[in-house]
Amino acid sequence: MALSMVHEASISISRCAYHVFLSFRGTDTRKNFTDHLYRALVQVGIHTFRDDEEIERGNNIKGEIEKAILRESKIFIIVFSKDYASSTWCLDELVKILEHRKSSEHIVLPVFYDVDPTQVKNQTGSYAEAFARHEENFKSEVVQGWRAALKEVTDLEGMVLQDRHESQFIQDIVKLVQNKLHRSALYVPSYLVGIDSLVTRINWWLEEDEPNKVGNIATICGIGGIGKTTIAKVVYNQNIHRFDGYSFLADVRETSEDWNGLVRLQRQLISDIVKGKSQKIYNADNGINKFKEAICCRKVLLVLDDVDDLEKITKIIGAKIPFHPGSKIIITSRHRDLLNAPFISQMFDSEASSSSRVLWKVFEVKELAFSESLQLFNWYAFGHNSITESFMEYASIVVRHCGGIPLALQLLGSSLSGKSTMVWKSALEKFEAIPDSKIQKILRISYDSLQDDHDKIYSLT
């Protein structure tokens, strides 16, 4: 299998006070389109700058806006309307945004509301009329700067309303912004080995979108520490843009056994799908009803992580579920034969399942090959894939003891990182004393040898 490098988003949202800066011609769209777009962004938790709400009265308005542009916003949505070019305020703001873009990684998204992009680029129609007035009142270099900015921004990837329904157009913008922010992406380690082939197969399955298939389910199975959850996170991150709603429920087995654990899982599930605030759920039965209401008209992707008992799935999402066509469910489990035909029949809405094919697949995660294991171990032990001669023999022995289990390789590599050859020899003696190289005991030795609690907590994420 090939090496897979997974990078986190290049821009940290934490560095920005605002996720989105809305630039618009107030008299054109403040009380209609821009207001509706602003509300839609806020409703899904995207902190959005809008001058009439976010600036404290009494402050210098221009200074506050420049502060939001230069330091505190990640995505700039510029709403072009018919009278946009008549506002020198808007044109100055556009120039400032594009200047800032050259020295940062921030994103500019032009939205063409009731005007064609070519009209903006070439300054024709109402834009030509506005610039005729500007030519009379401002210096040539200022006007040319505005013209250049309009041409530059229209070359960027944007969104055009044309004859589409405004409400759907707004939802498409919100979805694009969410994807740009990577708000729903789950953390995965930056260095992954040996997963590409299986990830590709699962992605192919997720991309299948036949209308007569209802509620396809897949199990990602394998022994503990093999990487089931990591693979589920990778395919989840890569495919959420295909779905109207999505949720990743981690540690189902453990969380469901906690006090009120089922309700907590249901609350997260429903909140994720409807992209809103936490839902009030009074008991598990109430949670099942709200879940069914949330998913009946949405194509959803659900991941239930670490499931050991089918009854727990039923307690969380119920039976005879009215899944929308194209919806997918992924379950990670140590049990290859967790799913069965009677459970599948019970799970789905009887009308839907009688007229459509309800299928399930099994994706088994295999142990890493020796060469892949050595790559992963070296990364955690030495910070790179190469290894010095003095450690080569020791590393090879350690890797063989791990049996191709990624978690064991990660923990052992981390525990031996920076240690002397004497420490390596001591660790090998402990491993040799374990009969049949039982992996759980090796994991415990490596876990206990980590230096502090922070390392221990990190190693198990």
Secondary structure, 3 states (H helix, E strand, C coil): CCEEECCCCCCCHHHCCEEEEEECCHHHHCCCHHHHHHHHHHHCCCCEECHHHHCCCCCCHHHHHHHHHHCCEEEEEEEECCCHHHCHHHHHHHHHHHHHHHCCCCEEEEEECCCCHHHHHHCCCHHHHHHHHHHHHCCHHHHHHHHHHHHHHHCCCCEECCCCCHHHHHHHHHHHHHHHHCCCCCCCCCEEECCHHHHHHHHHHHHCCCCCECCEEEEEECCCCCCHHHHHHHHHHHHHHHCCEEEEECCHHHHHCCCCHHHHHHHHHHHHHHCCCCCCCCCHHHHHHHHHHHHCCCCEEEEECCCCCHHHHHHHHCCCECCCCCCEEEEEECCCCCCCHHHHHHHECHHHHHHCECCEEEEECCCCCHHHHHHHHHHHHHCCCCCCHHHHHHHHHHHHHHCCCHHHHHHHHHHHCCCCHHHHHHHHHHHHCCHHHCHHHHHHHHHHCCCCHHHHHHHCC
